[in-house]
Amino acid sequence: MSQRGWEAIAASKRAALSSNIPSEFMIPSRLLPPSTQSNVTTFPKESGWFTAKELEITDSTASHIVQKIASRSWSSEEVTRAFCKRAAAAHQLTNCLSEIFFLEAIKTAKSLDEHLRKTGKVIGPLHGLPLSLKDNFNIVGKDSTVGFASLVNQPATYNATLVELLENAGAVRYCKTNVPTAMMIAESVNNVFGRTVNPLNRNLTSGGSSGGESALIAFGGSPLGVGTDIGGSLRIPAACTGIFTLRPSFGRFTTQRCRSGLAGQEAVMSVNGPMAKTLEDITLFSKTVVDSEPWLVDPKCLPIPWRPVGNKKKLKIAVLWNDGVVVPTPPVTRALKETVEKLKKAGHEIVEWSPTLHLKALDNLGRMFLADGGKSVRALLEPTNEPFRPEMEQYSRAPDLSTYDMWQLQLERSELQRQYLLQWQSIDGLDAILAPTTPFASVANGSFKHVGYTGVYNVVDYSSVSFPSGVTADREKDRSLTNHSPLSETCKEVHEEYDAELVHGMPVSLQLIAKRLEEEKVLAMTRTVLDAIHPSALASLTNNIVASIKSRL
């Protein structure tokens, strides 16, 4: 690493990133949408720059793509080229990528096609599928800067274990995606690459810390991506862009040999998980990873094989209307109410969840993040004189806890876990908690304030799926839900900054939470919830007939 200042290093890295986009994947200047165009997800179809085949491929789900490649209807090469082109467009319009290696990916895809041609067999369940990765996943020869200038031009000398498992399953890696500094901000912004914006509305955040992934997937530049979550870093960006994700419990998916902004911090464990546009693709990834038996290569992975779960027709769900700190903004409150009504109509039992322990859990989480007094972050900033970003001011002034104090904090966490489990078990037969993922549909860039709805489930290490509720923010419908008494100063600020015009039309997500290590169950239950939200025409007709008969009895 030279002694250049962080600004020069960052500028050089951004230029190198842009130079890795092949000229054929650069959007012609005449086609670039104006900077004032907020929604750029319409660009691929409206620009005329993509062929019909490229659009067909990149609008397909991961599950569909692997079937088409396995049947040799599509080649991995043409699929990879299509996604490289759309990912390049996504980056040019949202600033979502941190590493680009399209030409290497195309070479890999060709070799997979040749293997299939010669043997007639795929090498794994993800054969030929382009798969994007969050910046912290180490790949030999590629940087994992996690937003620090001091880590630029420090390429990894080994692969993250998950990267190798996915390669063995047939996946084609082609890019890595932007994150916030140290991956510890709820928006994806750093001093090296700058800010990633939301392709659905570039005035809004794509969330963080997996916000590069969420922007890329929402734009259609990736069929399936991998992010991480230590306080909501999968679920927050998924909610901001209206896609699906699974936050697994620690030990189901390997996190070995990844880079961390808080290396060695294990009081609350970071996990990784899939992000995609469909629940089926989330399940495909999850089963593939578990079936690869990661416990054979990662001693921290639990030897739990994939456990098929039957479809339980009637669920008992506790609803978290607010977390005791921040009342959800009107679009989220309305989405939660409408979802609960649909669940009741479908015959599911609804009870209420009290947020008694949530403030304590959120406070505990924050103190664990800052326990080293910000030393980990400072050590990565100082070599290039890079300043603390405003979003990380608390890291610059946090006190350094003693070993004794840290142990007491971990005892407090363990007691919180015990109490949360007792509260769960106090509701006989409870299957899941339904809650907001965030208090917002999304927020203006730079305005994300509250991670309480996600962070508590990192403390207790529960399995959770964030899913689009089918509700979109509506300035007229949400008008009647604006009056409430603030629960805290943060709650007051969140609602004062709520802008119904700005978020109008944005998707609203919710999360379904199961207990620890219940990944298969929470995925199956989410399918049941989605069936209640979007009943088939026949089921809807049947329910209406039954309701009509009951009303006459």
ABEGO torsion letter per residue (X at the ends): XBABBAAAAAAAAAAAAAAABBAAABBBAAABBBAABABAAAAAAAAGABBAAAAAAAABBAAAAAAAAAAGABBAAAAAAAAAAAAAAAAAAAGABABBBAAAAAAAAAAAAAAAAAAGBBABAABGBBBBBBAABBBBGBBBAGGBAAABGBBBABBBAAAAAAAAAGBBBABBBBBBBGGABABBBBAAAEBBBBAABAABBAEOAAAAAAAAAAAGABABBBBBBAAGAAAAAAAAAGBBBBBBBBGABBABGBBBABBGBAABBBBBBBBBABAAAAAAAAAAAAAAGAAAABAABBBBBBBBBBBBABBBBBBBABAGABBBBAAAAAAAAAAAAAAAAAGBBBBBBBAAAAAAAAAAAAAAAAAAGGAAAAAAAAAAGBBBBAAAAAAAABBBBBAAAAAAAAAAAAAAAAAAAAAAAABBGBABBBBBABABABBBBGABABAAAAAAAAAAGBBBBBBBAGBBBBAAAAAAAABBBBABAAAAAAAAABBAAAABGBBBBBBBBBBBGAAAAAAAAAAAAAAAABBBAAAAAAAAAAAAAAAAX
